[in-house]
């Protein structure tokens, strides 16, 4: 489930970058801001979803034994 959320977060970040570029091309300051926020949120969620948690490490150790 976390990998699916991370994939959606990456597409959100890419969408935000695209919106920011569109806003820069057409001099729309509000659109640039929304795009940057979307890209930042997407990157933050991606990093959060792919960070190891102590619970994940415990589950991996139990599988090895």
Helices and strands as residue ranges (DSSP letters): H 2-25, H 29-49, H 54-64
